[in-house]
């Protein structure tokens, strides 16, 4: 199965991808959070600088990048949340 999802980019990830959001069609589901991150890296290789710092949020729930399986549905939001800089 596949799903159409909206990916939201915040802070540094928006800067690196050049986008605030995009639609992804035909994302395999279920997919591991690592697989989802790899898919985003293929589209936006510059995101690799965030590799060990970023977390994903699926339907506003944080998901660490790893082997955890994520079930996606049409219309789901996936947010790319880089570390927030303090100040």
PyMOL Python script that loads the backbone (N, CA, C, O; Angstrom):
from pymol import cmd

cmd.read_pdbstr("""\
ATOM      1  N   UNK A   1       0.828  -1.186   0.000  1.00  0.00           N
ATOM      2  CA  UNK A   1       0.000   0.000   0.000  1.00  0.00           C
ATOM      3  C   UNK A   1       0.874   1.251   0.000  1.00  0.00           C
ATOM      4  O   UNK A   1       2.027   1.232   0.429  1.00  0.00           O
ATOM      5  N   UNK A   2       0.296   2.319  -0.486  1.00  0.00           N
ATOM      6  CA  UNK A   2       1.000   3.597  -0.464  1.00  0.00           C
ATOM      7  C   UNK A   2       0.053   4.678   0.047  1.00  0.00           C
ATOM      8  O   UNK A   2      -1.166   4.510   0.063  1.00  0.00           O
ATOM      9  N   UNK A   3       0.651   5.790   0.463  1.00  0.00           N
ATOM     10  CA  UNK A   3      -0.140   6.905   0.977  1.00  0.00           C
ATOM     11  C   UNK A   3       0.390   8.209   0.393  1.00  0.00           C
ATOM     12  O   UNK A   3       1.554   8.313   0.003  1.00  0.00           O
ATOM     13  N   UNK A   4      -0.485   9.189   0.344  1.00  0.00           N
ATOM     14  CA  UNK A   4      -0.076  10.536  -0.049  1.00  0.00           C
ATOM     15  C   UNK A   4       0.000  11.364   1.228  1.00  0.00           C
ATOM     16  O   UNK A   4      -0.987  11.489   1.953  1.00  0.00           O
ATOM     17  N   UNK A   5       1.176  11.928   1.501  1.00  0.00           N
ATOM     18  CA  UNK A   5       1.376  12.670   2.737  1.00  0.00           C
ATOM     19  C   UNK A   5       1.904  14.072   2.443  1.00  0.00           C
ATOM     20  O   UNK A   5       2.460  14.332   1.376  1.00  0.00           O
ATOM     21  N   UNK A   6       1.719  14.954   3.397  1.00  0.00           N
ATOM     22  CA  UNK A   6       2.276  16.299   3.326  1.00  0.00           C
ATOM     23  C   UNK A   6       3.476  16.343   4.263  1.00  0.00           C
ATOM     24  O   UNK A   6       3.366  16.008   5.443  1.00  0.00           O
ATOM     25  N   UNK A   7       4.617  16.756   3.732  1.00  0.00           N
ATOM     26  CA  UNK A   7       5.825  16.878   4.554  1.00  0.00           C
ATOM     27  C   UNK A   7       6.024  18.353   4.873  1.00  0.00           C
ATOM     28  O   UNK A   7       6.058  19.198   3.978  1.00  0.00           O
ATOM     29  N   UNK A   8       6.156  18.649   6.160  1.00  0.00           N
ATOM     30  CA  UNK A   8       6.392  20.015   6.621  1.00  0.00           C
ATOM     31  C   UNK A   8       7.839  20.130   7.073  1.00  0.00           C
ATOM     32  O   UNK A   8       8.337  19.290   7.823  1.00  0.00           O
ATOM     33  N   UNK A   9       8.502  21.170   6.614  1.00  0.00           N
ATOM     34  CA  UNK A   9       9.902  21.394   6.977  1.00  0.00           C
ATOM     35  C   UNK A   9       9.992  22.614   7.885  1.00  0.00           C
ATOM     36  O   UNK A   9       9.414  23.661   7.594  1.00  0.00           O
ATOM     37  N   UNK A  10      10.721  22.469   8.988  1.00  0.00           N
ATOM     38  CA  UNK A  10      10.865  23.566   9.942  1.00  0.00           C
ATOM     39  C   UNK A  10      12.325  23.973  10.087  1.00  0.00           C
ATOM     40  O   UNK A  10      13.239  23.163   9.939  1.00  0.00           O
ATOM     41  N   UNK A  11      12.513  25.264  10.384  1.00  0.00           N
ATOM     42  CA  UNK A  11      13.820  25.811  10.730  1.00  0.00           C
ATOM     43  C   UNK A  11      14.890  25.405   9.713  1.00  0.00           C
ATOM     44  O   UNK A  11      14.753  25.669   8.519  1.00  0.00           O
ATOM     45  N   UNK A  12      15.947  24.765  10.195  1.00  0.00           N
ATOM     46  CA  UNK A  12      17.089  24.412   9.346  1.00  0.00           C
ATOM     47  C   UNK A  12      16.678  23.474   8.205  1.00  0.00           C
ATOM     48  O   UNK A  12      17.231  23.562   7.109  1.00  0.00           O
ATOM     49  N   UNK A  13      15.722  22.584   8.446  1.00  0.00           N
ATOM     50  CA  UNK A  13      15.316  21.660   7.380  1.00  0.00           C
ATOM     51  C   UNK A  13      14.624  22.413   6.241  1.00  0.00           C
ATOM     52  O   UNK A  13      14.747  22.024   5.080  1.00  0.00           O
ATOM     53  N   UNK A  14      13.897  23.491   6.566  1.00  0.00           N
ATOM     54  CA  UNK A  14      13.258  24.302   5.520  1.00  0.00           C
ATOM     55  C   UNK A  14      14.323  25.034   4.708  1.00  0.00           C
ATOM     56  O   UNK A  14      14.233  25.143   3.485  1.00  0.00           O
ATOM     57  N   UNK A  15      15.333  25.532   5.419  1.00  0.00           N
ATOM     58  CA  UNK A  15      16.442  26.223   4.756  1.00  0.00           C
ATOM     59  C   UNK A  15      17.173  25.276   3.791  1.00  0.00           C
ATOM     60  O   UNK A  15      17.475  25.648   2.658  1.00  0.00           O
ATOM     61  N   UNK A  16      17.449  24.062   4.250  1.00  0.00           N
ATOM     62  CA  UNK A  16      18.212  23.098   3.441  1.00  0.00           C
ATOM     63  C   UNK A  16      17.403  22.546   2.265  1.00  0.00           C
ATOM     64  O   UNK A  16      17.950  22.323   1.184  1.00  0.00           O
ATOM     65  N   UNK A  17      16.112  22.327   2.473  1.00  0.00           N
ATOM     66  CA  UNK A  17      15.295  21.766   1.393  1.00  0.00           C
ATOM     67  C   UNK A  17      14.794  22.859   0.453  1.00  0.00           C
ATOM     68  O   UNK A  17      14.422  22.584  -0.688  1.00  0.00           O
ATOM     69  N   UNK A  18      14.786  24.103   0.942  1.00  0.00           N
ATOM     70  CA  UNK A  18      14.248  25.200   0.148  1.00  0.00           C
ATOM     71  C   UNK A  18      12.727  25.218   0.132  1.00  0.00           C
ATOM     72  O   UNK A  18      12.119  25.947  -0.652  1.00  0.00           O
ATOM     73  N   UNK A  19      12.106  24.409   1.005  1.00  0.00           N
ATOM     74  CA  UNK A  19      10.645  24.297   1.041  1.00  0.00           C
ATOM     75  C   UNK A  19      10.126  24.391   2.463  1.00  0.00           C
ATOM     76  O   UNK A  19      10.810  24.025   3.419  1.00  0.00           O
ATOM     77  N   UNK A  20       8.908  24.887   2.582  1.00  0.00           N
ATOM     78  CA  UNK A  20       8.205  24.837   3.870  1.00  0.00           C
ATOM     79  C   UNK A  20       7.342  23.574   3.933  1.00  0.00           C
ATOM     80  O   UNK A  20       7.148  22.986   4.997  1.00  0.00           O
ATOM     81  N   UNK A  21       6.830  23.173   2.760  1.00  0.00           N
ATOM     82  CA  UNK A  21       6.057  21.933   2.720  1.00  0.00           C
ATOM     83  C   UNK A  21       5.994  21.402   1.299  1.00  0.00           C
ATOM     84  O   UNK A  21       6.178  22.144   0.335  1.00  0.00           O
ATOM     85  N   UNK A  22       5.733  20.122   1.185  1.00  0.00           N
ATOM     86  CA  UNK A  22       5.555  19.488  -0.127  1.00  0.00           C
ATOM     87  C   UNK A  22       4.659  18.278   0.036  1.00  0.00           C
ATOM     88  O   UNK A  22       4.541  17.706   1.120  1.00  0.00           O
ATOM     89  N   UNK A  23       4.028  17.902  -1.071  1.00  0.00           N
ATOM     90  CA  UNK A  23       3.205  16.693  -1.100  1.00  0.00           C
ATOM     91  C   UNK A  23       4.056  15.539  -1.615  1.00  0.00           C
ATOM     92  O   UNK A  23       4.756  15.680  -2.618  1.00  0.00           O
ATOM     93  N   UNK A  24       3.997  14.421  -0.945  1.00  0.00           N
ATOM     94  CA  UNK A  24       4.647  13.213  -1.437  1.00  0.00           C
ATOM     95  C   UNK A  24       3.554  12.215  -1.765  1.00  0.00           C
ATOM     96  O   UNK A  24       2.692  11.925  -0.936  1.00  0.00           O
ATOM     97  N   UNK A  25       3.596  11.696  -2.970  1.00  0.00           N
ATOM     98  CA  UNK A  25       2.602  10.696  -3.347  1.00  0.00           C
ATOM     99  C   UNK A  25       3.275   9.329  -3.382  1.00  0.00           C
ATOM    100  O   UNK A  25       4.481   9.219  -3.604  1.00  0.00           O
ATOM    101  N   UNK A  26       2.494   8.317  -3.166  1.00  0.00           N
ATOM    102  CA  UNK A  26       2.961   6.931  -3.257  1.00  0.00           C
ATOM    103  C   UNK A  26       4.103   6.612  -2.295  1.00  0.00           C
ATOM    104  O   UNK A  26       5.086   5.977  -2.675  1.00  0.00           O
ATOM    105  N   UNK A  27       3.963   7.060  -1.047  1.00  0.00           N
ATOM    106  CA  UNK A  27       4.920   6.670  -0.003  1.00  0.00           C
ATOM    107  C   UNK A  27       4.493   5.295   0.492  1.00  0.00           C
ATOM    108  O   UNK A  27       3.341   5.108   0.882  1.00  0.00           O
ATOM    109  N   UNK A  28       5.417   4.320   0.481  1.00  0.00           N
ATOM    110  CA  UNK A  28       5.044   2.979   0.952  1.00  0.00           C
ATOM    111  C   UNK A  28       4.613   3.021   2.418  1.00  0.00           C
ATOM    112  O   UNK A  28       5.180   3.769   3.214  1.00  0.00           O
ATOM    113  N   UNK A  29       3.617   2.224   2.770  1.00  0.00           N
ATOM    114  CA  UNK A  29       3.186   2.145   4.163  1.00  0.00           C
ATOM    115  C   UNK A  29       2.775   0.726   4.498  1.00  0.00           C
ATOM    116  O   UNK A  29       2.109   0.084   3.686  1.00  0.00           O
ATOM    117  N   UNK A  30       3.146   0.206   5.669  1.00  0.00           N
ATOM    118  CA  UNK A  30       3.979   0.883   6.661  1.00  0.00           C
ATOM    119  C   UNK A  30       5.423   1.021   6.188  1.00  0.00           C
ATOM    120  O   UNK A  30       5.891   0.268   5.333  1.00  0.00           O
ATOM    121  N   UNK A  31       6.115   2.001   6.764  1.00  0.00           N
ATOM    122  CA  UNK A  31       7.512   2.258   6.423  1.00  0.00           C
ATOM    123  C   UNK A  31       8.242   2.531   7.730  1.00  0.00           C
ATOM    124  O   UNK A  31       7.661   3.089   8.660  1.00  0.00           O
ATOM    125  N   UNK A  32       9.515   2.140   7.807  1.00  0.00           N
ATOM    126  CA  UNK A  32      10.268   2.466   9.019  1.00  0.00           C
ATOM    127  C   UNK A  32      10.563   3.962   9.006  1.00  0.00           C
ATOM    128  O   UNK A  32      10.624   4.584   7.945  1.00  0.00           O
ATOM    129  N   UNK A  33      10.744   4.526  10.186  1.00  0.00           N
ATOM    130  CA  UNK A  33      11.077   5.948  10.246  1.00  0.00           C
ATOM    131  C   UNK A  33      12.401   6.209   9.527  1.00  0.00           C
ATOM    132  O   UNK A  33      12.587   7.273   8.936  1.00  0.00           O
ATOM    133  N   UNK A  34      13.319   5.242   9.575  1.00  0.00           N
ATOM    134  CA  UNK A  34      14.585   5.372   8.835  1.00  0.00           C
ATOM    135  C   UNK A  34      14.319   5.371   7.327  1.00  0.00           C
ATOM    136  O   UNK A  34      14.944   6.127   6.583  1.00  0.00           O
ATOM    137  N   UNK A  35      13.399   4.530   6.883  1.00  0.00           N
ATOM    138  CA  UNK A  35      13.042   4.484   5.464  1.00  0.00           C
ATOM    139  C   UNK A  35      12.428   5.792   4.993  1.00  0.00           C
ATOM    140  O   UNK A  35      12.691   6.261   3.886  1.00  0.00           O
ATOM    141  N   UNK A  36      11.604   6.369   5.857  1.00  0.00           N
ATOM    142  CA  UNK A  36      10.977   7.650   5.544  1.00  0.00           C
ATOM    143  C   UNK A  36      12.033   8.750   5.440  1.00  0.00           C
ATOM    144  O   UNK A  36      12.004   9.569   4.521  1.00  0.00           O
ATOM    145  N   UNK A  37      12.958   8.757   6.388  1.00  0.00           N
ATOM    146  CA  UNK A  37      14.054   9.733   6.361  1.00  0.00           C
ATOM    147  C   UNK A  37      14.900   9.540   5.099  1.00  0.00           C
ATOM    148  O   UNK A  37      15.287  10.520   4.464  1.00  0.00           O
ATOM    149  N   UNK A  38      15.188   8.305   4.734  1.00  0.00           N
ATOM    150  CA  UNK A  38      15.975   8.024   3.519  1.00  0.00           C
ATOM    151  C   UNK A  38      15.265   8.553   2.272  1.00  0.00           C
ATOM    152  O   UNK A  38      15.901   9.082   1.361  1.00  0.00           O
ATOM    153  N   UNK A  39      13.947   8.404   2.246  1.00  0.00           N
ATOM    154  CA  UNK A  39      13.149   8.919   1.132  1.00  0.00           C
ATOM    155  C   UNK A  39      13.308  10.440   1.025  1.00  0.00           C
ATOM    156  O   UNK A  39      13.459  10.981  -0.071  1.00  0.00           O
ATOM    157  N   UNK A  40      13.272  11.119   2.169  1.00  0.00           N
ATOM    158  CA  UNK A  40      13.438  12.575   2.170  1.00  0.00           C
ATOM    159  C   UNK A  40      14.851  12.970   1.762  1.00  0.00           C
ATOM    160  O   UNK A  40      15.044  13.972   1.073  1.00  0.00           O
ATOM    161  N   UNK A  41      15.839  12.184   2.187  1.00  0.00           N
ATOM    162  CA  UNK A  41      17.233  12.461   1.802  1.00  0.00           C
ATOM    163  C   UNK A  41      17.439  12.311   0.295  1.00  0.00           C
ATOM    164  O   UNK A  41      18.217  13.054  -0.303  1.00  0.00           O
ATOM    165  N   UNK A  42      16.744  11.353  -0.318  1.00  0.00           N
ATOM    166  CA  UNK A  42      16.856  11.188  -1.771  1.00  0.00           C
ATOM    167  C   UNK A  42      16.339  12.427  -2.481  1.00  0.00           C
ATOM    168  O   UNK A  42      16.899  12.850  -3.493  1.00  0.00           O
ATOM    169  N   UNK A  43      15.271  13.008  -1.950  1.00  0.00           N
ATOM    170  CA  UNK A  43      14.683  14.204  -2.562  1.00  0.00           C
ATOM    171  C   UNK A  43      15.499  15.457  -2.270  1.00  0.00           C
ATOM    172  O   UNK A  43      15.602  16.353  -3.107  1.00  0.00           O
ATOM    173  N   UNK A  44      16.080  15.509  -1.070  1.00  0.00           N
ATOM    174  CA  UNK A  44      16.800  16.709  -0.621  1.00  0.00           C
ATOM    175  C   UNK A  44      18.107  16.292   0.055  1.00  0.00           C
ATOM    176  O   UNK A  44      18.191  16.267   1.283  1.00  0.00           O
ATOM    177  N   UNK A  45      19.127  15.964  -0.746  1.00  0.00           N
ATOM    178  CA  UNK A  45      20.384  15.457  -0.191  1.00  0.00           C
ATOM    179  C   UNK A  45      21.033  16.385   0.848  1.00  0.00           C
ATOM    180  O   UNK A  45      21.776  15.925   1.715  1.00  0.00           O
ATOM    181  N   UNK A  46      20.754  17.673   0.755  1.00  0.00           N
ATOM    182  CA  UNK A  46      21.377  18.603   1.706  1.00  0.00           C
ATOM    183  C   UNK A  46      20.894  18.384   3.140  1.00  0.00           C
ATOM    184  O   UNK A  46      21.534  18.845   4.085  1.00  0.00           O
ATOM    185  N   UNK A  47      19.777  17.689   3.307  1.00  0.00           N
ATOM    186  CA  UNK A  47      19.279  17.400   4.653  1.00  0.00           C
ATOM    187  C   UNK A  47      20.219  16.486   5.432  1.00  0.00           C
ATOM    188  O   UNK A  47      20.081  16.346   6.647  1.00  0.00           O
ATOM    189  N   UNK A  48      21.169  15.867   4.745  1.00  0.00           N
ATOM    190  CA  UNK A  48      22.062  14.910   5.409  1.00  0.00           C
ATOM    191  C   UNK A  48      22.845  15.545   6.565  1.00  0.00           C
ATOM    192  O   UNK A  48      23.277  14.836   7.474  1.00  0.00           O
ATOM    193  N   UNK A  49      23.030  16.862   6.544  1.00  0.00           N
ATOM    194  CA  UNK A  49      23.754  17.493   7.657  1.00  0.00           C
ATOM    195  C   UNK A  49      22.972  17.391   8.975  1.00  0.00           C
ATOM    196  O   UNK A  49      23.543  17.574  10.050  1.00  0.00           O
ATOM    197  N   UNK A  50      21.680  17.101   8.893  1.00  0.00           N
ATOM    198  CA  UNK A  50      20.852  16.958  10.097  1.00  0.00           C
ATOM    199  C   UNK A  50      20.741  15.498  10.556  1.00  0.00           C
ATOM    200  O   UNK A  50      20.042  15.191  11.521  1.00  0.00           O
ATOM    201  N   UNK A  51      21.435  14.615   9.855  1.00  0.00           N
ATOM    202  CA  UNK A  51      21.282  13.164   9.996  1.00  0.00           C
ATOM    203  C   UNK A  51      21.063  12.663  11.427  1.00  0.00           C
ATOM    204  O   UNK A  51      20.132  11.892  11.661  1.00  0.00           O
ATOM    205  N   UNK A  52      21.882  13.072  12.375  1.00  0.00           N
ATOM    206  CA  UNK A  52      21.782  12.488  13.722  1.00  0.00           C
ATOM    207  C   UNK A  52      21.136  13.442  14.714  1.00  0.00           C
ATOM    208  O   UNK A  52      21.214  13.235  15.925  1.00  0.00           O
ATOM    209  N   UNK A  53      20.498  14.487  14.199  1.00  0.00           N
ATOM    210  CA  UNK A  53      19.920  15.482  15.089  1.00  0.00           C
ATOM    211  C   UNK A  53      18.422  15.630  14.898  1.00  0.00           C
ATOM    212  O   UNK A  53      17.725  16.113  15.791  1.00  0.00           O
ATOM    213  N   UNK A  54      17.928  15.222  13.752  1.00  0.00           N
ATOM    214  CA  UNK A  54      16.539  15.491  13.393  1.00  0.00           C
ATOM    215  C   UNK A  54      15.603  14.442  13.990  1.00  0.00           C
ATOM    216  O   UNK A  54      15.991  13.292  14.197  1.00  0.00           O
ATOM    217  N   UNK A  55      14.375  14.854  14.261  1.00  0.00           N
ATOM    218  CA  UNK A  55      13.315  13.890  14.576  1.00  0.00           C
ATOM    219  C   UNK A  55      12.167  14.146  13.604  1.00  0.00           C
ATOM    220  O   UNK A  55      12.006  15.248  13.080  1.00  0.00           O
ATOM    221  N   UNK A  56      11.387  13.118  13.383  1.00  0.00           N
ATOM    222  CA  UNK A  56      10.212  13.247  12.544  1.00  0.00           C
ATOM    223  C   UNK A  56       8.993  13.268  13.460  1.00  0.00           C
ATOM    224  O   UNK A  56       8.992  12.661  14.531  1.00  0.00           O
ATOM    225  N   UNK A  57       7.973  13.967  13.024  1.00  0.00           N
ATOM    226  CA  UNK A  57       6.699  13.918  13.737  1.00  0.00           C
ATOM    227  C   UNK A  57       5.645  13.477  12.729  1.00  0.00           C
ATOM    228  O   UNK A  57       5.479  14.095  11.677  1.00  0.00           O
ATOM    229  N   UNK A  58       4.945  12.413  13.061  1.00  0.00           N
ATOM    230  CA  UNK A  58       3.888  11.898  12.195  1.00  0.00           C
ATOM    231  C   UNK A  58       2.571  12.107  12.931  1.00  0.00           C
ATOM    232  O   UNK A  58       2.390  11.607  14.041  1.00  0.00           O
ATOM    233  N   UNK A  59       1.661  12.839  12.320  1.00  0.00           N
ATOM    234  CA  UNK A  59       0.395  13.209  12.972  1.00  0.00           C
ATOM    235  C   UNK A  59       0.665  13.829  14.344  1.00  0.00           C
ATOM    236  O   UNK A  59      -0.031  13.537  15.316  1.00  0.00           O
ATOM    237  N   UNK A  60       1.673  14.680  14.408  1.00  0.00           N
ATOM    238  CA  UNK A  60       2.053  15.435  15.606  1.00  0.00           C
ATOM    239  C   UNK A  60       2.572  14.567  16.746  1.00  0.00           C
ATOM    240  O   UNK A  60       2.568  14.984  17.904  1.00  0.00           O
ATOM    241  N   UNK A  61       3.020  13.353  16.413  1.00  0.00           N
ATOM    242  CA  UNK A  61       3.669  12.481  17.401  1.00  0.00           C
ATOM    243  C   UNK A  61       5.125  12.304  16.990  1.00  0.00           C
ATOM    244  O   UNK A  61       5.410  11.912  15.859  1.00  0.00           O
ATOM    245  N   UNK A  62       6.049  12.594  17.910  1.00  0.00           N
ATOM    246  CA  UNK A  62       7.468  12.449  17.575  1.00  0.00           C
ATOM    247  C   UNK A  62       7.838  10.996  17.358  1.00  0.00           C
ATOM    248  O   UNK A  62       7.386  10.103  18.075  1.00  0.00           O
ATOM    249  N   UNK A  63       8.675  10.778  16.348  1.00  0.00           N
ATOM    250  CA  UNK A  63       9.148   9.438  16.010  1.00  0.00           C
ATOM    251  C   UNK A  63      10.662   9.529  15.827  1.00  0.00           C
ATOM    252  O   UNK A  63      11.144  10.258  14.960  1.00  0.00           O
ATOM    253  N   UNK A  64      11.406   8.789  16.643  1.00  0.00           N
ATOM    254  CA  UNK A  64      12.858   8.766  16.467  1.00  0.00           C
ATOM    255  C   UNK A  64      13.172   8.025  15.175  1.00  0.00           C
ATOM    256  O   UNK A  64      12.455   7.104  14.784  1.00  0.00           O
ATOM    257  N   UNK A  65      14.254   8.438  14.517  1.00  0.00           N
ATOM    258  CA  UNK A  65      14.629   7.781  13.262  1.00  0.00           C
ATOM    259  C   UNK A  65      15.313   6.462  13.588  1.00  0.00           C
ATOM    260  O   UNK A  65      16.330   6.427  14.281  1.00  0.00           O
ATOM    261  N   UNK A  66      14.746   5.393  13.084  1.00  0.00           N
ATOM    262  CA  UNK A  66      15.267   4.060  13.380  1.00  0.00           C
ATOM    263  C   UNK A  66      14.392   3.012  12.733  1.00  0.00           C
ATOM    264  O   UNK A  66      13.871   3.206  11.634  1.00  0.00           O
ATOM    265  N   UNK A  67      14.236   1.892  13.429  1.00  0.00           N
ATOM    266  CA  UNK A  67      13.517   0.747  12.868  1.00  0.00           C
ATOM    267  C   UNK A  67      12.018   0.781  13.132  1.00  0.00           C
ATOM    268  O   UNK A  67      11.282  -0.070  12.631  1.00  0.00           O
ATOM    269  N   UNK A  68      11.561   1.750  13.909  1.00  0.00           N
ATOM    270  CA  UNK A  68      10.140   1.817  14.255  1.00  0.00           C
ATOM    271  C   UNK A  68       9.291   1.951  12.988  1.00  0.00           C
ATOM    272  O   UNK A  68       9.562   2.797  12.136  1.00  0.00           O
ATOM    273  N   UNK A  69       8.272   1.116  12.876  1.00  0.00           N
ATOM    274  CA  UNK A  69       7.395   1.177  11.714  1.00  0.00           C
ATOM    275  C   UNK A  69       6.342   2.248  11.908  1.00  0.00           C
ATOM    276  O   UNK A  69       5.761   2.385  12.984  1.00  0.00           O
ATOM    277  N   UNK A  70       6.108   2.999  10.854  1.00  0.00           N
ATOM    278  CA  UNK A  70       5.116   4.072  10.863  1.00  0.00           C
ATOM    279  C   UNK A  70       4.058   3.727   9.818  1.00  0.00           C
ATOM    280  O   UNK A  70       4.376   3.508   8.649  1.00  0.00           O
ATOM    281  N   UNK A  71       2.812   3.682  10.244  1.00  0.00           N
ATOM    282  CA  UNK A  71       1.713   3.455   9.304  1.00  0.00           C
ATOM    283  C   UNK A  71       1.196   4.817   8.858  1.00  0.00           C
ATOM    284  O   UNK A  71       0.751   5.620   9.677  1.00  0.00           O
ATOM    285  N   UNK A  72       1.259   5.067   7.570  1.00  0.00           N
ATOM    286  CA  UNK A  72       0.828   6.352   7.028  1.00  0.00           C
ATOM    287  C   UNK A  72      -0.506   6.199   6.324  1.00  0.00           C
ATOM    288  O   UNK A  72      -0.792   5.165   5.721  1.00  0.00           O
ATOM    289  N   UNK A  73      -1.307   7.228   6.408  1.00  0.00           N
ATOM    290  CA  UNK A  73      -2.574   7.251   5.696  1.00  0.00           C
ATOM    291  C   UNK A  73      -2.630   8.471   4.799  1.00  0.00           C
ATOM    292  O   UNK A  73      -1.917   9.447   5.033  1.00  0.00           O
ATOM    293  N   UNK A  74      -3.465   8.426   3.779  1.00  0.00           N
ATOM    294  CA  UNK A  74      -3.611   9.581   2.896  1.00  0.00           C
ATOM    295  C   UNK A  74      -3.939  10.825   3.719  1.00  0.00           C
ATOM    296  O   UNK A  74      -4.809  10.802   4.589  1.00  0.00           O
ATOM    297  N   UNK A  75      -3.231  11.901   3.427  1.00  0.00           N
ATOM    298  CA  UNK A  75      -3.491  13.160   4.105  1.00  0.00           C
ATOM    299  C   UNK A  75      -2.711  13.355   5.389  1.00  0.00           C
ATOM    300  O   UNK A  75      -2.797  14.418   6.003  1.00  0.00           O
ATOM    301  N   UNK A  76      -1.948  12.351   5.810  1.00  0.00           N
ATOM    302  CA  UNK A  76      -1.157  12.512   7.023  1.00  0.00           C
ATOM    303  C   UNK A  76      -0.088  13.576   6.853  1.00  0.00           C
ATOM    304  O   UNK A  76       0.402  13.801   5.747  1.00  0.00           O
ATOM    305  N   UNK A  77       0.271  14.226   7.944  1.00  0.00           N
ATOM    306  CA  UNK A  77       1.356  15.190   7.951  1.00  0.00           C
ATOM    307  C   UNK A  77       2.578  14.562   8.581  1.00  0.00           C
ATOM    308  O   UNK A  77       2.498  13.915   9.624  1.00  0.00           O
ATOM    309  N   UNK A  78       3.715  14.766   7.928  1.00  0.00           N
ATOM    310  CA  UNK A  78       5.005  14.342   8.460  1.00  0.00           C
ATOM    311  C   UNK A  78       5.832  15.622   8.605  1.00  0.00           C
ATOM    312  O   UNK A  78       6.050  16.336   7.627  1.00  0.00           O
ATOM    313  N   UNK A  79       6.285  15.905   9.811  1.00  0.00           N
ATOM    314  CA  UNK A  79       7.097  17.106  10.029  1.00  0.00           C
ATOM    315  C   UNK A  79       8.548  16.710  10.248  1.00  0.00           C
ATOM    316  O   UNK A  79       8.846  15.732  10.934  1.00  0.00           O
ATOM    317  N   UNK A  80       9.444  17.485   9.651  1.00  0.00           N
ATOM    318  CA  UNK A  80      10.884  17.296   9.841  1.00  0.00           C
ATOM    319  C   UNK A  80      11.308  18.367  10.845  1.00  0.00           C
ATOM    320  O   UNK A  80      11.292  19.560  10.543  1.00  0.00           O
ATOM    321  N   UNK A  81      11.686  17.922  12.040  1.00  0.00           N
ATOM    322  CA  UNK A  81      11.960  18.855  13.132  1.00  0.00           C
ATOM    323  C   UNK A  81      13.435  18.776  13.519  1.00  0.00           C
ATOM    324  O   UNK A  81      13.858  17.841  14.199  1.00  0.00           O
ATOM    325  N   UNK A  82      14.221  19.775  13.075  1.00  0.00           N
ATOM    326  CA  UNK A  82      15.628  19.790  13.449  1.00  0.00           C
ATOM    327  C   UNK A  82      15.771  20.275  14.895  1.00  0.00           C
ATOM    328  O   UNK A  82      14.804  20.744  15.495  1.00  0.00           O
ATOM    329  N   UNK A  83      16.977  20.159  15.448  1.00  0.00           N
ATOM    330  CA  UNK A  83      17.160  20.666  16.819  1.00  0.00           C
ATOM    331  C   UNK A  83      16.899  22.169  16.824  1.00  0.00           C
ATOM    332  O   UNK A  83      17.290  22.879  15.897  1.00  0.00           O
ATOM    333  N   UNK A  84      16.248  22.637  17.852  1.00  0.00           N
ATOM    334  CA  UNK A  84      15.974  24.060  17.966  1.00  0.00           C
ATOM    335  C   UNK A  84      17.151  24.712  18.669  1.00  0.00           C
ATOM    336  O   UNK A  84      17.627  24.222  19.693  1.00  0.00           O
ATOM    337  N   UNK A  85      17.612  25.813  18.114  1.00  0.00           N
ATOM    338  CA  UNK A  85      18.752  26.489  18.721  1.00  0.00           C
ATOM    339  C   UNK A  85      18.263  27.341  19.880  1.00  0.00           C
ATOM    340  O   UNK A  85      17.275  28.066  19.770  1.00  0.00           O
ATOM    341  N   UNK A  86      18.974  27.236  20.985  1.00  0.00           N
ATOM    342  CA  UNK A  86      18.612  28.035  22.153  1.00  0.00           C
ATOM    343  C   UNK A  86      19.156  29.435  22.011  1.00  0.00           C
ATOM    344  O   UNK A  86      19.948  29.705  21.107  1.00  0.00           O
ATOM    345  N   UNK A  87      18.741  30.339  22.897  1.00  0.00           N
ATOM    346  CA  UNK A  87      19.260  31.677  22.795  1.00  0.00           C
ATOM    347  C   UNK A  87      18.897  32.506  23.979  1.00  0.00           C
ATOM    348  O   UNK A  87      19.264  33.679  24.048  1.00  0.00           O
TER     349      UNK A  87
END
""", "prot")
cmd.dss("prot")
cmd.show_as("cartoon", "prot")
cmd.util.cbc("prot")
cmd.orient("prot")
